[in-house]
Amino acid sequence: MGTKPFTNFLISIQGHIGTLNNTAGVLEKRATALTARSEGGGPNAEQAARELMETQGGLSKTRTAIEELKKFFVKMKKQ
């Protein structure tokens, strides 16, 4: 791969990491809101608790993907 395409490849990895960071931020805010709803004891508390579990699972997967992409980026940058 030439220098310009390789640079573009690295930039695309950084862009994907940035997108995933934004996604993680949204999921964190959603988890905070769902936590409050599930602890509120209202009529939707049980549903909020289920959604909270799903959201936390998605957040965990997103954070794992970010870490893996960061490792991959460092590995590729060394080449």
C-alpha positions in Angstrom: 0.0 0.0 0.0 1.4 3.4 -0.9 1.9 6.2 1.5 -1.2 8.2 0.7 -3.6 5.2 0.8 -2.0 4.0 4.0 -2.4 7.4 5.6 -6.1 7.4 4.5 -6.5 4.0 6.0 -5.1 5.3 9.4 -7.4 8.3 9.2 -10.4 6.0 8.6 -9.5 4.0 11.6 -9.4 7.1 13.7 -12.7 8.2 12.3 -14.3 4.9 13.3 -12.9 5.2 16.8 -14.4 8.7 17.0 -17.8 7.4 15.9 -17.7 4.7 18.5 -16.7 7.2 21.2 -19.8 9.2 20.2 -21.9 6.1 20.4 -20.5 5.3 23.8 -21.4 8.7 25.1 -25.0 8.4 23.9 -25.2 4.9 25.4 -23.9 6.3 28.8 -26.5 9.0 28.8 -29.2 6.5 28.0 -28.0 4.2 30.7 -28.1 7.0 33.2 -31.7 7.9 32.2 -32.8 4.3 32.3 -31.2 3.8 35.7 -33.2 6.6 37.1 -36.4 5.3 35.5 -35.8 1.7 36.7 -35.1 2.9 40.3 -38.1 5.2 40.3 -40.5 2.4 40.8 -43.1 3.8 38.3 -45.2 1.8 35.9 -42.4 1.6 33.4 -39.6 0.6 35.9 -39.5 -3.1 34.8 -39.3 -2.2 31.1 -36.6 0.4 31.9 -34.6 -2.3 33.8 -34.7 -4.6 30.8 -33.7 -1.8 28.4 -30.9 -0.8 30.9 -29.5 -4.3 30.7 -29.5 -4.2 26.8 -28.0 -0.7 26.8 -25.2 -1.7 29.2 -24.5 -4.7 27.0 -24.2 -2.5 24.0 -22.0 -0.1 25.9 -19.7 -2.9 26.9 -19.4 -4.1 23.3 -18.8 -0.6 22.1 -16.0 0.0 24.6 -14.4 -3.3 23.7 -14.5 -2.4 20.0 -12.9 1.0 20.8 -10.0 -0.7 22.7 -9.5 -3.2 19.9 -9.4 -0.5 17.2 -7.0 1.5 19.3 -4.7 -1.5 19.5 -5.1 -2.2 15.8 -4.3 1.5 15.0 -1.1 1.4 17.0 -0.1 -1.9 15.3 -0.7 -0.5 11.9 1.0 2.9 12.6 4.2 1.0 13.5 4.3 -0.5 10.1 
